[in-house]
Amino acid sequence: MASNPGLLVCRKNCWLLTIAIAATFPLWAQAIPYYIFQAPSPFELHEDFDDGRFEGWKIVDEGDNYAPSSWSVDRGALTQTSKIFGRDAIALDMPGTYAFFQNGASWTDYTLSLTIKSEGDDAIGVMFRYQDNDNYYRLSWDRQRRCRRLVKKHAASYTLLAEDNASYITGRTYQLNILACGPIIQVYIDAKLIFQVCDSSVPSGSIALYSWANTASFFDNIVVERISASKMADDFEHGNLDDWKIVDDAAAQATSHWLIADGKLAQTSNIFDKYGIIVDMPGTYALYQHGATWTDYSVALDIKSDDDDAMGLMFRYSDNNNYYRFSWDSERRHRRLVKKQNGVFTLLAQDNVPYVTGRTYRLSVVACGPAIHVAIDDALIFCVRDSSLASGTIALYTWANAGGYFDNVKVNHVLPCSFTETFDDCLTWSSDWAIMDQGATGAPSVWSCAAGRIIQTSNIFGGDPDAIDMPGTYALYKNGLAWSNFRASLTISSYDNDAIGLMFRYQDDDNYYRFSWDRQRSYRRLVKKENGVFTLLTQDHIPYLSGRLYQLDIVACGPLLQVFIDGRLILSAEDNSFDSGTIALYNWANQGSCFHHLTVETPCDM
């Protein structure tokens, strides 16, 4: 069966979703296939307005200019012909009019497909995960102001998630597709991806058709399909372990005793081998038998111990010699993430926090490509990167613990939200990035795009060279404001001897983190600017070599901030001032800064 844009196509045991948008979009926005395990249920909504009615839709007028709205079915499409609008188009709110479908309040993860057309030149769009007038996402497209914009309205407050300056062609019909699955939001027009963000503020809700000052908005062929990302779920209420296999790894102490009690899976034997200081700690585990081919996924489960020894989770398990394992031991006061590869154990991360006996914790693990995140009760504790083991199932683990309990196990597929900019398309560069000059001396900046790299050649700077603020110039990526936990990778080089670097979790000009590297002053520095005030987080005193290419990687994972040069960790700090934000290329008094091939990877739990 051939795959067509916007269709879900059955391939073996999964569904290949190929929805993708046209000529003026970023080079990196190619059609991307996403495999979603489990097929969609029947249509939530299929509306073509061919009956001449729009029953089930409620009209809401927000704008006060040229009110009221005028919605009707014309030529088999739902049409809005009033110029109704409110406020200035520069603002994010842009209150106009919308028709929302009244029976979709419980929808969570779904795809929305429809055709849109405007015979005017003002804004047209859709709202989705609409809960009420204060909580929803909205895509709008405005020809006159050359603006496509994805915004969030949460608790009555607007946030810009993504934006570009492409305009539509009056009278042309466009195919619009939106995927909302967990925190992943993707927007496609004419089978090309234009926006991809991660945001979990509004998890469910219906759809609405939106118009602002547009006297000829047309909407048709609306299809909403529910999608599921769940790989497995087990609450043990069924009373059997048919899907699980018990493996006793220890030789020294008895046999395991796994049973289902009070709707929980319990292990009540003191089985163990070797002392707990050693990282291997063989005990016993219950292996889920159907996940051998799983690759990128998240696991969430409830754990509780009435003993004080180790319990935890194994994941990407392919056999007894190859897996990752998180364990938590209260007696020995450690939380530990290890890798077993070809029978050899390696410690990946550890801290010294015990659990409280008898307390239930929610353990969450995300394994997405080489990124591994571990959280307890939604608080991130470990972020590591390891590519040794790419796939495998899960197992529930205990060591010398005669009172380990597991419940509400859920495994979901994970889609990585990633962004790649090769700088090969200089038109894309000019539309997706904003130049911000902070320094006054040597201004303005001179940024250019050529031969797959971005170059800044002005000597622009400001401030005292001995201070940490060092205002220069930066190129801001406009569509990453919702990025939270991510890894940013790029190649940098300098043919001058002043500062070059990267800003990240950038919220505005007064709030961000910044890594900078200065050859003349011999420092590598990580700073925070919060509410306009700079704070030094960490630094060292190593200069770069002029003209040499360096691979720069920055990891922002919960409060953990790490900087790598050529794969080696050079700076690390913990700070929880900013939990999200975009990136920017930074320059201070450097007339030869070059930036190449940028990638941002954000594992998103569905």
Secondary structure, DSSP 8 states (H G I E B T S, - for coil): ----TTEEEEETTEEEEE----TTS-TT-----EEESS---S-SEEE--TTS--TTEEEEE---BS-S--EEEETTEEEE----B-S-TTSS----EEEEETT-TT--SEEEEEEEEESSSSEEEEEEEEEETTEEEEEEEETTTTEEEEEEEETTEEEEEEEE-----TT-EEEEEEEEETTEEEEEETTEEEEEEE--S----EEEEEEES-S-EEEEEEEEEE---EEEEE-STT---TTEEEEE--SSS----EEEETTEEEE------S-TTSS----EEEEETT-TT--SEEEEEEEEESSSSEEEEEEEEEETTEEEEEEEETTTTEEEEEEEETTEEEEEEEE-----TT--EEEEEEEETTEEEEEETTEEEEEEE--S----EEEEEEES-TTEEEEEEEEEEEEEEEEEE-S--HHHHHHHEEEEE---BT-S--EEEETTEEEE----B-S-TTSS----EEEEETT-TT--SEEEEEEEEESSSSEEEEEEEEEETTEEEEEEEETTTTEEEEEEEETTEEEEEEEE-----TT--EEEEEEEETTEEEEEETTEEEEEEE--S-S--EEEEEEES-TTEEEEEEEEEEEEE-
